[in-house]
Structures are given as structure tokens and as C-alpha cells.
Amino acid sequence: MKSLIIAAAVIFIAGCVAHSPKFTRSEKVMQLESGMSLEEVNKTLALKPYYIHSMDSAGNKVYVYKYRLTDRKTIPLFTKDTNGIPKRGDFMDLYASFTSGDTLVGLESQFTETIVQEKRLDINNVLTLITITVPAILVYVGLQSP
């Protein structure tokens, strides 16, 4: 019986995993400057590129990075230009163009709906799971007692 409860708990917790890509913040993207090397860009963003979007015959490359916008939460009735609490916003693709000598020459951003999957535990789902399953298990165990 205990093994069945443990197996059910493991299955439920595995379903509470949220998927999100490794990403940097928009504040770090704003620090990028034309003429930086690939190493400097990676160090500034604290992230390596996901893949090469394109490469031409001269050796010029376009790398793709992921970053997340900073949004804000506020009460709709009190919305002003600068009030509210910062929160994480949508994911964006950052296309960084480099010369054949790995020098940054251009940046372009684009909203992305397809994201690279990475497992991370979602605490809200875990809390919901605990508050629903633990009382049910306790009731079941209580009914099984003589």
C-alpha cells in the first residue's frame, strides 16, 4: 500500500514540472554594443547561443539567444506609466549578427512561441498537489484503520 502511495506521489510531482528555456534578461541585452566579440557577448548575457540561425559563404553568422522581457503587474484601475510591480514577461529571440571574425555588427529581436524545453519545478503546482492529495490520502488511510 505504501509503495502505491509513493508511486502515485512521484507520478503527480513529475507532472508539476514547468518548461522554460535558459534565458537572459532584457537589461543585459541593452548592454550589448556593436564591435563586441562573441566571447564578450556571451559573457555580458551570461549565456551561450542556442544555435546558428544562418551562415553565409563569407563566414558571417547569425546566432540566436533567448531573453525575457520585464513586464509589470498592477491593478487595472490604478494603471499609470511607471507604477506596478516588476514581473517576468514574454520570451524573445535575439538574433545577433557577427562577422567572420566574430565581431558583433547587428541585433534583431523577435517574439517567440516555440521555446527550448528545460525542466524546472513549478512550486504552485506542487502546493496544489499537496493540498489536494495529502488530505485524500489521510482520509483513505483513516478508512482503512480498524
LINDATA-V81777 format. One record per residue. N is the residue number from 1. RES is the residue in one small letter. PHI is phi as a letter, one per 30 degrees, with the letter a starting at -180 (NA if undefined). Layout:
n: {N;N}
res: {RES;RES}
phi: {PHI;PHI}
This chain:
n: {1;2;3;4;5;6;7;8;9;10;11;12;13;14;15;16;17;18;19;20;21;22;23;24;25;26;27;28;29;30;31;32;33;34;35;36;37;38;39;40;41;42;43;44;45;46;47;48;49;50;51;52;53;54;55;56;57;58;59;60;61;62;63;64;65;66;67;68;69;70;71;72;73;74;75;76;77;78;79;80;81;82;83;84;85;86;87;88;89;90;91;92;93;94;95;96;97;98;99;100;101;102;103;104;105;106;107;108;109;110;111;112;113;114;115;116;117;118;119;120;121;122;123;124;125;126;127;128;129;130;131;132;133;134;135;136;137;138;139;140;141;142;143;144;145;146}
res: {m;k;s;l;i;i;a;a;a;v;i;f;i;a;g;c;v;a;h;s;p;k;f;t;r;s;e;k;v;m;q;l;e;s;g;m;s;l;e;e;v;n;k;t;l;a;l;k;p;y;y;i;h;s;m;d;s;a;g;n;k;v;y;v;y;k;y;r;l;t;d;r;k;t;i;p;l;f;t;k;d;t;n;g;i;p;k;r;g;d;f;m;d;l;y;a;s;f;t;s;g;d;t;l;v;g;l;e;s;q;f;t;e;t;i;v;q;e;k;r;l;d;i;n;n;v;l;t;l;i;t;i;t;v;p;a;i;l;v;y;v;g;l;q;s;p}
phi: {NA;d;d;d;d;d;d;d;d;d;d;d;d;d;d;c;c;c;c;a;d;d;b;c;c;d;d;d;d;d;d;d;b;d;j;d;d;e;d;d;d;d;d;d;d;h;a;c;d;d;a;c;d;a;a;c;d;d;j;d;b;b;c;c;c;c;b;b;d;c;c;b;c;a;d;e;d;c;d;b;d;b;d;j;c;d;b;d;c;d;d;b;c;c;c;c;c;b;d;d;c;h;c;d;b;a;b;b;c;a;d;b;c;c;b;d;d;b;d;a;d;c;d;d;d;d;d;d;e;d;d;c;d;d;d;d;d;d;d;d;d;d;d;d;d;d}
